Amino acid sequence: MSGIMGIYHLDGSPVEQENLVKMVDTLAHRGPDGADICVEGSVGFGHRMLWTTPESLLEKLPLTNRTSGLTITADCRIDNREELISLLQFDNCLPEKITDSQLILAAYEKWGEECPQHLLGDFAFAIWDAREQKLFCARDHFGIKPFYYHYQPGRIFAFGSEIKALLCLAEVPRQLNELRIADYLFPVVEDKSITSYQSISRLPPGQNLTISYKKGLQISLYWSLEIAEELKLSSNQEYAEAFREIFTEAVRCRLRSAFPVSSHLSGGLDSSSVTCVARDILVREKGSQLHTFSNIFDDVPECDERPFINAVLEQGSCIEHYAHADKLGPISEWQEFFKYEDEAFIGPSHFLTWGLNRATQQAGIRISLDGFDGDTTVSHGATYFAELTRQGKWSDLIAEANAVSKHFNTSLSGIFHHYVVTYLEELAQASKWITFVQVANEIGKQFQISRRKLFLEYGVKSFARLYFKRNKSLACTDTLINPSFAQKLNLSKFLPQNQKPPVTVREQQWQTFNSALFTYSLELIDHSSAAFSIESRHPFMDKRLIEFCLALPPTQKLHQGWSRIIMRRAMDGILPPKIQWRGGKTMMTPNFLRGLLHLDQKILDDAMSNDSFLNQEFVNLTSLCRYYQHLLSGKDLTNDDVIPVWKATTLALWMHYNGIQV
């Protein structure tokens, strides 16, 4: 994790060094190990250095190759170094003396704008091609490294690792992007490029851009995740061995470090798998130990995971550290949050990661592994029930549902209503009545339900429910967003029309990976880590691992009641059995509610009692008041009751911190 920034004056005017210095200083937290700028006429680059890998200790950025006329600034960790060193023919150079930015620059020399297709790892970079008089920028496949930019045709193009680097330039206006605010309150806009400022965009994952004064800005896709042919191996053991090999490599390449490495250990399946594999590699290959950082909850024991955390630590070779996650509330440190987070889009668990990062920095560690979104990569496989429903495999569905209910907090009834009923309603809404009757007859037999009830409830009435659902979204008083604000932006045009839910496990995975929320979440993690000069590394975000898992058949994700079965089998002998065969996970809601209603009650009350502070142009105050009163009652609370209050308060605090008025 480093920081990059740059300015390109498209009108040919010279870049003023003081502007680059401002940008570099603004992102000082991203790179305490050095800073530099490079200005050549109308183009200027800056860089903040955080040493992490052995090669980064030799790196000087921005870097210029006088022979080729190329200059680069980069925030990167390249994982296929050996392959690239061979292909790019670094003759008579020791591999350990070749930096990652040199590899990217050589890749651009060889392949030009196709170079990102040959890179594996986490990266965001910009290259100035003096001969072609163009700027080329690219971002990694899943958006681990952030890249924001401001563009005024014919005048200026500026970029940076964080939005605040752009906002320090006089040329960049601070005008609020109301569509982005609306999307925060009522998520319907699947646009990975927009930010909370009209004049600032993000480069989406898997894309690159080229800009010159002649051709302007051009953005293109160099890679996208595809649903390829299903992988077919000969046995469960063969699948597990293949997973273990790819997952181990995903962890190993993220251990390349000149410093001690840590892991965020929660006690769940994902973080424990990362921790155990990383620990074994470090012991076996380097003779060193892994630092672990875990949240503990003395005052909220129902959230405490120490029995599972200790199961990992008892295996040895770890140096444990703890953060007392029940001592601060979700918004206790909101001023600190928004000093580093450039948008209001922080989640209710943000403060938990924040505390772990602070503890990591205090221990002098600058690299942290985590288990981010192993749920999506490996997949719980619940959508397999939709596949079985459409295939009419009722006995398999019932057997699998009953098995799941033994290991997880679910039931056959819940699965029936979520997947079987959905299919019936889909058939009715598509007027496929012959198929509807056939399926309803079979369901009636298998589940002992009146066929008349199925026809009336999920056939005839489904039309009314569909209409209500479509129109409730923006018109109902229960929504958090102000209906007038939604109408002003014509949000209804973003609502999915006749969109069918994913009906296969692979479709579900693909949809999640390609969602805008997925991109935002990774950026949130990056900024939270950068605040403490830490680089977060995500083994489950390895391109090879994701492509492998996406190709797996559903029975390698859900089998005999066990979700993510391939991973459980693959971790045999590595994970403690207590975690390997753990069903479900501990919910953090009790700690969140306690922090919000007790530790942060004054902050919450002050926000809720100030109508102007709550931006009534954006927020439906009547609806919000109802949610808030229900929250204060403490009765039968769910996430649906709490999140609206959390969102409105967070938005108000962010706008207040940044002095944004509407």
N, C-alpha and C positions, 0 to 999 in steps of 0.2 A: 504494500500500500504506500503509494507516494502521491504527490499532487502535480497535475499538469495544467498549464494554461497557455494562451497565446492570442495574438492579435494579428489580423491581416487587413490592411487598408486597401480596399479594392480600387480606390481612386488614385493610388500611387503615392499618397502622402506618407511621410516617414512616421514610424511608430515612436511615440515618446516613451523613453525608458521608465520614467516615473510611473506610468500607467501599469507597466508590467511589474514594477516593484510593488505597487499596491496589491496587485493580484497575488503575487508571491507571498507577501506578508499576511494577507487575509487567510491563506491556507497554511500558515505556519504549523498548525497542529498535525497536518498530514505528513510532514517530513522534518523532524528536528535535527537530522544528520547533515543538512546542507541545503543551500539554495543557490540558484544561478539563473541568469537570463542571457539571452542571445538575441541581438537585434541586427537585421540586415535590411536596411531601407524600409520598405512598407510591411515587412514581416518581423514579428518578434515572438519568441518562445520563452517560457519560464518553467521552472521545475522545483519541487520540494522533495528532498530525498529522505526516505526511510530505509535504512539498511535492513535487509531480511535474509536474502540468499547469500552464499559465499561470493558469487559473482557481483552482487550489488555493491560490495565493498570497493570494487574497482571502477564502478560506474561513475561517469561524469556526464550529466545531462543539463541542458540540451547538448546533443552530440552532432558535430558536423563532419561529414566526409568531404574534404576539399576536392578529391579526385572526381567523385560522382556529382558533387553539387547538391547533396542531400543533407538535410538537418532534421533530427528527430527529437521529440520529447515524448516520454512514455511512462505509464504506470502499468507494470506488467510482471507476470511470472510465466515464462514459457516452459511447458512440460515435455515437449518432444524435442529436447535439445540435441540428443544424440543423432536423431534422424536428420534434423536440419543442418547440423555441423557437417554431416556426411554429404548431404545434397548440395550444400552451398560451398563445399570444397575450401574449408578453412585450412589450407595447407600450412604445415609447420607452426600451428598455433595449439597450445595446450588448451583442452576444453575448459579447464577451470579458469582460464584467462579470458574467455569469450563471454561477454555480457549478453543478457537477453535483448537489450536494445540494439546491440550490434547484429544479432541474429535477425531481428525484424528489419533492420535497415538493409542487410544483405538479401533478405527475402524480397524486399521491394525492388531492389536492383535486378533480381533475377526474374521475378514474376509480375512486377508492376502492381497494378490495382487488384490483381488476383491473389496477392500475397496472404491476405487473411485466411484464405481457404487452406493454406498449408500450416497454419499455426494452431497449436493446442495449448490451452491454458487460459489464464485470466489476463485480459489486456484492454487498454484504451491508449491509443497513441495518435500522434499527428506527425506527418512528414512534409516538409517543404521541399519541393522539387524545383530548384532554381532554374534548371535548363528548360523545363516545361512551363515554368511560372505558374505552378498550381500547388494547392494544399490538399493532401490526402489524409483522411482520418478514418479510424475503424474502432469498433467496439466488439468485445468477445461474444461468443455464441449465446450466452444466457444473461449477459449484462451484469456480471460480477463487478466489473470496474465501471464506474459512472462516467458519462460524457455529456455535458450540456453546452449549448451554443446559442449565440445571438447573431442574427443576420439581417443586415440592411442592404438590399441590392444596390450595387454600385458604390457603396460607401465602406462598410466594415463587416468583417466576420470575426467573432471572438469566441473562444471556447475555454472550458475549465472543468476540473473534477467536481466542483461544487458550484451551485447557483450563486453563492455569495461572492465568488471570485468575479463573476460577471457584473453583479450589482454595484461593485465599487467603481465601475467605469461610468463616466458622465454620459456616454452615448447610449447607455442601456436604461430605458425607462422602467419604472416599478409598477406599471399598470397591472392590476389584478386580472387574472384570467377567470372570469366567472364560471365558465363551463367546467373548469377543473374543480372549483369550489362546489358546484352542484354535484359533480361526480363523487366528491368526498361524502356528501350528505346522502346521496342516492345513487349508488354505483351502477351506471348503465353505459358509460362511454368507454368503449374498448379502443382507446387511443394511447399508444405507448410513447408518443412524442410530446404530448402537451405537459406543461408544468403550471404552477400557480401564477406565473407571470406571462402575459401575452407576448412579450418580446423575447422569451427564452424557451427553447425547445430542448428535448433530450434526443440523442441519437439512439434509436431502438437497438436492442441486442441483435447480433448477427447481421448488422448493416455497416456500410461504409459510405463516406461522402467525399466528393471531390469538389473543389471550388477554385475558380480563377476569375480574373477580371473580364475575360472574354466570354466564358460560358456560364458564369454564375454558379449557383449551387445545384449539384446533382447528387441524389441519394439512391443507393442501390442495395439490394439484398444479396449477400454473398453466401448465406447458409440459412436453411430453415429446417426445423425438426419435422421429419416425415414419418407417417405410419407405414413402415415397410412390411415385407412378408413376415408372417409369424415364424419365430424360431422353433425348430423341431429337433430336439435331442432325444437320445435313446432311453434315458432314465432320469428319475428324480436326482440321483446322485450326480449324474453328469451335469444337470442344470446347476446344482449347488456348487460343484467344483468350478464351473465356469464363472458363476457369480463371485465366488471367493477370490478367484484370480484377478478379475477385473476390479473388484472393490479394493483388494489389497493394493493394487497398483495406483488406484485413485487416491488412497491414503498416502502411499509411499512418496509419490511425486510432490505431495503437499508438505512433506517433512524436510524438503531441501531448505536448509537453514544454516546460517552462521551463528545462531543463538539458540538458547533453550526454547523448546516448543511446549505449548500448553493445549489443553482440550477442555471445552465446556462439558462437564459431566453432570447430567440431570438424573440419571438412573433409568431413563427410558431406553428402548431398544436401539434407537438411532445413535444417540450420543455415546452409549455404552459400547456399541460396535466400533465406532470410530476410535474411541479411547483404547479399547483392548487391542485392536489391530495396530494402531500407532505405537502403543507401548511395546508390543512384541517386536515390531520392526526396529525401534530404537534400541532395545536391549540386544537384539540379535545382530544388528548391523553396525551399531555405533557404541554399544556399551553404555548408553546413557539412559536417564529416566525421563518420564513424561510428567509435566506439571498438570494437575487437574484443578479446575475451579467449579465449585458447586454452590447453588443457592440452598440455604437451610432456613427453616421456619420454626423457631422455638415457640413463638406465640400463636402460631396457626398450625398445630401438629397435623391436621388433616391434609395439609399441602406438603408435608415434609417427606422427602424421598430417600432419607438416609439409609434405610434398610437395603435399598437397591444400590445406592452409591457405594455403601460399604462392601457389598458383594463384589464389586469391581476392585476396590482398593485392597481388599484382603488377598487378592491374587498377587499383590506386590508390584515393585518397580514403578510406583507412582509417588509423586510428592504432592500431597493434597493441600488445597486452600479452600476457604469458605467465605461466602458473602451472606450476611444476615438480611435476607430479602424481605423480612417483615418489619423492618425498622423505618422504612420510608414508604409513602403511598405512591400511587401511580402518577400523580402530578406534583409531588412535593418539590421536585427540582425542575419545574417547567421552564424557568428562565435559562437554566443550563442546557436543557434539551434544545431549546430554540436558538441557542447561541451557535449550535452546530447543525441541527436539522433545519433545512431551508424551507420545508413545507409542513403543513399541519398534519400530514399523513403519518402519524405515529400510532402504533397499535397499543392495546391495553396491556400487553406483556413487555412493552419497550423498556420499562423501568427495571425489569428483572435482568435483561441483557446489559443494561447500563451499569448496574451494580457489579456484575461479573467483570465487565471491561475495566471498571475502576480498580477492582481488586487485582486484576491481571497486570495493569500498569504499575500499581504499587509494589508488586512483586518483581518488577523489572523485566517482565516478559513482553515481547512485542509480536509474537505469532500465536494465533489461537485457531485451533480446529473446532468445528462444530458439526452437529448433525442436522443442519437446516434442511427441512422438507424431504427427509427420507421417506415420509409418508407418501408423497407424490411419486418420487423416483421408483421406489419398490412397489408401492401401491397396496392398499388394504384389500383391493379386489372386490369391494362390495357391489360394484356394477355387474359383477358376474351373475347376480340374481336377475338382472334385466336380460342378460343373454339367455339364461335358462328359461325365463318366462317366454321369450319370443320363440325359443326352440320347442316349447311345450314339454320340457323335461321336468314334470311336476314332482315326481318322486325324488329326483336329484335335488331339486330346489328345497323341498321340505326337509330332506335329510341334512343338507348343508345348513339350512336356517336353524334347525334344532341344535346342530353341533356348534354353530356360532354362539347361540344363546347360552351355552355352557361356559364359554370362555370370556364373553364380552357382555356389556350391559345393553342387550337388545332382546328381541323376542320374535317369534314367528309372526305374530300379529303385526308388529312394526314393519317387518320386512315385506309382508303381504301388502300393506297399505302403501308402502313407498315404491315398490317395484311392480307388483301385479296390477294394482289399481291404476297406476300411471299408464300402463299399457292398454288397459281397457278404455280409459278416457281418451287416449291417443287414437284408438280405432274409431271411437264414437265421433270425435271431433273431425276426423277425416272422412266420415260417412262410410266407413268400411263395415257395413252392418252384417254382411254374411260372415266375415271373419270374426266380428264381435260376438255374434251368436254362438259360433263354434267354440271360441275361446271361453266365453261365459259358461257354456254347458260343461266344459271340461273343468273349469275352476269350481263350479258348483259341486261337481262330484268329488274333486280332490280335497276341497276345503269345507265341504258340507255347508254351503251357503245357498240360500234361495236364489234361483236364476232370475226370478221376478225382481228381487231386490237388486241384484247386479245390474239388470237392464235399466231399472228406474234410477238408481243412485249414481251409477257410473256411466250410463248411456245418456238418457234424456237430460238429467240434471247437470251433466258435465258441460253442456253448452252455456248454461247460466253461470256456472262457476268460472269458466274461461273468460266470459265477458266481464264478470266482476273483477277477476284478477287483473285483466288488462287495464281496466279503468280505475281500479282502486289505487294503483301505483302512484299516480300523480294527483288524483282528485280527493282521495280520502283524507280526513282530518287526522288519521293515525300516523301519517308519514312525517318524518322529521323536516323535510324540505318544505319551504314556503310554496304553496301551489302557484302563487303569482310569479314567483321567481322561476319556477319550473316552466310555466307557460311563456314567460318572457324569452327563455332560452330555447323554447320548443323542444324540451327534453323528450317528449313523447316519440319524436322521430328516431330516438336512439333505442327505444324499447324493442326487444326482439319480437319479430312478427312470426307467429307460428313456428317458433324455434323448438325443436324437439330436444329433450335431454339426451345426453350420451347413452347409447344402448349397449356399448361394450366397454370393458375395462380399459382397453387401449385408447378408445375415443376420449374417455374421461381423463386419462393421464395427459393425452395430447392437448386437450382443451385447457387444462390447468397450466401446463408449461407455457402455453401461448397467450395466457391472459395478461392484461396490463397490471393487475394486482401482483402477479408473480414478479414482474420487473420492479415495481415500487418496493416490494418487500426486500429484495436484494440490495437496493439502494439505501434503504433504511438501515440495514445491517452495516453496510459500508460506512455510512456517516456516523453511526453509533460507535463503531470501532475506531474510526479516524479521530474522533474527539479525544481519544486516549492514546493516539499514536500507535495503534495496534492494527495488524493486518489479519483479517478473518479469512480463513480458508475453508472451503466447503466440499468435502469429498463426494457428497451425494449430488453435487452439481457438475460432476465430471461428464463431459460429452460422451465418452465411450460407455460409461456406466448407464447413463440415461437412455442412450440408443439401444443398449442391450436389454434393459428392463422393459422398455416400450415394446420390444419384439416378443416378449415372453407370452406364452399362452395363459389364459386366466387361471388355470389350475395350478400354476406356479406362484400365484398371488393369493389365492384363497383355496384351501383344501382341508376337508375334515374339520371345519370350524376355526381353522387358524389362518389369520390374515398374514400377508407377507411371508408366506411359508418358505419361499426359496431362501430368504435371508436367515430365517431361523435355522434351517438345515445347514446353510453354509457356515454359520457361526458356531456349529457344534465343536466343542473342545476349545473354543476361544472365549465365548461369553459364559458367564456363570449361568447354570440352568435356571436359576431363579428369575433371571432377566430374559433368557432365551425363550422361555415358554410363558412369559408374562402376558396376561390378557388385559388390554386397555392401558390407561395411564392416569396418573393423578391429575385432577383438575385444579387449576390455580384460581378459580373463581372466588373461593372463600377469602383468600388473601387479598385479591383485587378489591372485593367489596369492603372488607375491613379497612383497607388503606384509604379507599375513596370516602367512606362514610365516617371515619374516625380521624385518621391521621391527616387527611386532606379536606376535612369537612368545611373549614373556614374558607379555603380557596374555592371550593365548590359552591358554598352558600353565597359568597361575594359575587361569583359569576352569575349564578341563577337569579340573584335579586336585582341585577342591572340589565334592564331590557336593551339599552343601547349597546352595552358591552357584548350582548349575545347576537348582535347583527340580525335584527328582526327582518331585514330585507331578504336574508337567506333562509332563516330558520322559522319554522312554524312554532311560534311561542305557545300557542294553546296546546298543541300536541306535546311539546317538550315539557310543559308544566305538568301534564298528566303523567308522563313518564317519570318525572322527578318525584312527584308525590308518591308514586308507587315504589320508587327506589327507597325513599325515606321510610316507608312502611316496613321494608325488609321482609315482606311476605311473598313466598313462592316466586322468587326472582329467577329470571333466566337471562341469557345474554341479550335476547331481544328487548328486554326491559332496560338493561343497563347501557348498552352500546349507544343508543340515541343521546343520552345525557353525556356520556363520555365524548362522543363526537362533537356535539355542540360546544362543550366546554373547551375542548382542545382547539377547535377552530377559533373560538373567541380569544384564548390565551395567545395563540400564534399571531393573530392579527394585532392584538394589543402590543405584543413584544416588538413587532416590526413597524408599529406606528401606522398601520393600514386602516384607513377610514373609508367608508362607503357613502 
